[in-house]
Amino acid sequence: MLILQRKAGESVLIGEEIEVSVLSVEAGRVRLAIQAPRSVAILRSELKTAAEVNREAADEEASPLALLDILGDGGGQA
């Protein structure tokens, strides 16, 4: 893992085709701009994790009522 410090307006090059620029740093948040070829997938890590969890859940066999119980609906019964 490479750790760098960059200021707003500075950038980092990854290979020859990907550039990550720091747009701003305000209130503990960093805004980044990523320029990459369309063939390169760019995905926030939390979305990748959620997709993996969804994929694992889809592989498990469960009845619709059991899924509703997991969601806290109690199977739609009052």
Secondary structure, 3 states (H helix, E strand, C coil): CCCCCCCCCCEEEECCCEEEEEEEEECCEEEEEEECCCCCCCCCHHHHHHHHHHHHHHHCCCCHHHHHHHCCCHHHCC
